Every structure is written in structure tokens, then in C-alpha cells.
Amino acid sequence: MEFDDRPTFTIHAGEPFLIPPHTIHNARNITDDTTRMLSTYLADENEPLVTQYH
């Protein structure tokens, strides 16, 4: 997982994590196996769920 200017870190199966609001991040699977991730979003109803970063 990569967050803004923080060091990259690895999340293992079953480990929870929290992405703070308005934090630029990128998640990707770097293993060869089939991996699934379940995400729960807590968002203000007046703000967009996703904002594109270019």
C-alpha cells in the first residue's frame, strides 16, 4: 500500500488498515495468487466518495 509521502508497506491476509480521509493512496496486488479485498467506506453524504488525482 502506498500513501502520499509515507513509506510503502505490505498488508497480509486478515490485517485491517485505515486510510485517513483526503489521503492519496494506491493499492495493488503484487503476488501471483488470486487475492480479494473488501473495502468499507465511511463518507460524508455531501462529499464525493472518490476524487481523481492526476
Buried (B, 14 or more C-beta within 10 A) or exposed (E): EEBEEEEEEEEEEEEEEEEEEEEEEEEEEEEEEEEEEEEEEEEEEEEEEEEEEE
